[in-house]
């Protein structure tokens, strides 16, 4: 199968999922053609079935904003024609869904069919998509997509409620390659960050308001007063300055490590005792799944798709958004009880196996085949 893959190349769940999906498809013998304005940050391997097509959005004096959508649509058409694509898969509805529709219509004028799949990842629906300015375009392009997938049941419900689309939405959860997470904890590295056997809590995100990183700091402040602990913050973003200020105000600077952005979180997670994700909204919670695959229990909110990933009282604990007292109490419940922590760690890993790429990949291939066959007889 010849598959076109469109995603944003930057740090974030949608880009990670698209890239890892493309790599898995390539490993199964499919040819995968990535199209983006820069190379996706996890697309850093050599594979004879992986191809990257970069396009440049030039500055013109006429435009205040670069015409990204038009250039991408042209690139899709070019790649589809010369690489003979069978199917196109676009990640993140805005603006890729409408771009895919435009490219499809152009190709029809060339007597060529290109069915496309749209995968909804979260903020394209729950945050950006709620802007009324986008509603007519999103609804139209989703209704004309040959298939739509959503990363959680929660996101599917939000999409149907917000846009009232008629098209079917298939839930295909995010995934990990469980084989990549079987290395276990690195106690030598852990001693460098926790020389006195302090417990290590980890948070990983893009430091936007919706991630509520300040709640991480407040929760950790309560925990640290009860037992020796360190906090590692992985990522960067617009809230970083405020986060640093809060750390200093609470006099936590000696116990909090700001790691910055990293391509592969497994090394950090290998030294973690607990992962904390207090997001206001989370369509799935890929970072939580990655932690669980490294046998790290999760303290999270009960927002969005998180309860579908983090099982209350088994792989971790769920709290209402903003309830730092309960998140701290749940953290202490695990960190102060080695037997319970070990049981939750085991449960987290066993549950993460359900999201292994070997279980999820056939679901996407099935969708591809269905729309290719439907288009062929249309």
Number of C-alpha atoms within 10 A of each C-alpha: 16 18 24 27 25 26 23 23 21 14 18 13 19 22 22 22 19 26 25 17 21 26 21 17 21 21 15 11 13 17 22 26 24 26 24 20 17 14 18 20 14 18 19 9 8 9 11 12 17 20 18 16 17 13 16 12 13 11 11 10 8 7 9 8 9 14 13 15 17 14 16 24 19 16 19 28 22 14 16 24 14 8 14 15 22 18 21 24 24 25 23 21 25 20 17 23 28 23 21 29 21 20 21 23 15 16 18 12 9 11 8 15 19 25 22 27 23 25 24 27 26 29 19 17 24 18 11 14 20 15 10 9 10 13 14 10 15 22 21 16 22 24 17 18 20 24 21 25 21 23 23 26 19 20 25 24 14 17 22 16 10 15 18 12 17 12 15 15 21 18 18 18 19 24 23 23 18 18 11 10 20 14 11 14 20 14 12 10 14 19 13 10 19 18 10 10 13 18 21 22 26 25 27 25 22 20 21 14 13 16 20 20 25 21 22 24 22 17 22 26 20 17 23 18 9 12 13 15 21 22 29 21 21 19 19 19 13 11 17 18 11 11 19 16 12 16 18 12 10 11 12 18 15 10 19 22 15 16 13 15 16 14 10 9 16 20 17 21 28 22 24 26 25 25 25 29 25 28 26 17 21 26 25 27 25 22 19 25 26 22 30 30 32 30 31 32 33 33 27 27 26 22 21 22 22 25 18 17 24 27 18 17 11 17 26 26 24 23 18 15 17 17 13 22 15 16 29 22 14 20 26 17 14 21 22 13 10 11 11 14 22 17 15 23 24 19 21 27 23 15 19 24 19 15 21 17 19 15 13 17 18 12 15 17 12 11 16 23 14 14 19 19 11 12 13 11 6 6
